[in-house]
Amino acid sequence: QSVLTQPPSVSAAPGQTVTISCSGSNSNIGNNFVSWYQQVPGTAPQLLIYDNNKRPSGIPDRFSGSKSGTSAALGITGLQTGDEADYYCGTWDSRLSAGVFGGGTKLTVL
Amino acid sequence: QVQLQESGPGLVKPSETLSLTCTVSGVSISSYYWSWIRQPAGKGLEWIGRIYVNGNTNYNTSLKSRVTLSLDTSKNQFSLNLRSVTAADTAVYYCARDVGLEGTTFFDSWGQGTLVTVSS
């Protein structure tokens, strides 16, 4: 059971927009920055978003992050078949003094 | 360009110790936190722990009693020891750079991952 809760799967058609949610508590999302990772099966995760809504160099602006209270969200616009992957949220948990991840969300681009 | 590479045995016997090393190139490990993360087949990411050059460590509470992290600045490497392993410890193990400061965490560079199987 993951500390952060994500939907197991989401799907949308090419060109559309999708949002992936990540729910936590005051000890993690509520008081710490959130990051998001994309993992294509068989490869290492890649950082997409850090500090809630910042994109590393090279990440397209089709990817965006937001946070409100104890929840965060990853938005992807203009979906492409290449966006099919697993997406994970992560943050620090101040009560556990540990890093925590969500269970992951599988994105299918229909 | 920061690069990380995991190395170590791919097969460990139950009750023995899993030992992995991450070799870092492109940056000195004397800066940043350095983390281990694992992923059982078909499952999600699990944070194991992290270490800073001053010896400061944080561990996953569920693994804390069995995990030790260390680093060797002369070799620009950091290591994971996981004791008393069982089949539940079978996973792909990743090392990663943790760019977060005290109380924050995110991973901007990852190794390719190494599969460790626990089996007799």
Interface residues (C-beta under 8 A of the other chain):
Chain A: S2 N32 F33 S35 Y37 Q39 T43 A44 P45 Q46 L47 Y50 D51 P56 Y88 G90 T91 W92 S94 L96 S97 A98 G99 V100 F101 G102 G103 G104
Chain B: S35 G44 L45 E46 W47 G49 R50 N58 Y59 N60 T61 Y94 D98 V99 G100 G103 T104 T105 F106 F107 D108 W110 G111 Q112 G113
